[in-house]
Amino acid sequence: MPTQPETRPIVVFDTDCVLCSGMVRFVLAHERGPELQFAGAGSATGVALAERHGFTRADLNDTFLVIEAGRALSRSDAGIAIARRLRRPWCWLVVLRVIPRPVRDAVYGFVARHRYQWFGRSPSCLVVEPRHRSRFLDLDS
């Protein structure tokens, strides 16, 4: 697990959530460069990173995190941070930041509360292509 300030942005995500795992696959396919690292929310690394930034394991049921430059972004702010790293046209989603955060986060929360009902749970863990394995922290947890 990284020590002290993380040197590369890390996405802490729910590996049981089909929507969340799909988001990770989408990011891997559309990012500008291989900058992001990933950690499962239930892994030892994911929980430790969340706790280091003031989030509990229970908080990770409601949001994913993007940890960058020593701070943790959650909910819609985390999504916008990821969008900044995507190729066009996906990077244009950063314009959503003009919407007030309470409104963005309300929409995020609505989707998060219904994600298992709408998209389901994955019966198995995310399968990571060998070329991306080094970007996933604590894969075996």
Order of alpha helices (4+ residues) and beta strands (2+ residues): beta-alpha-beta-alpha-beta-beta-alpha-alpha-beta
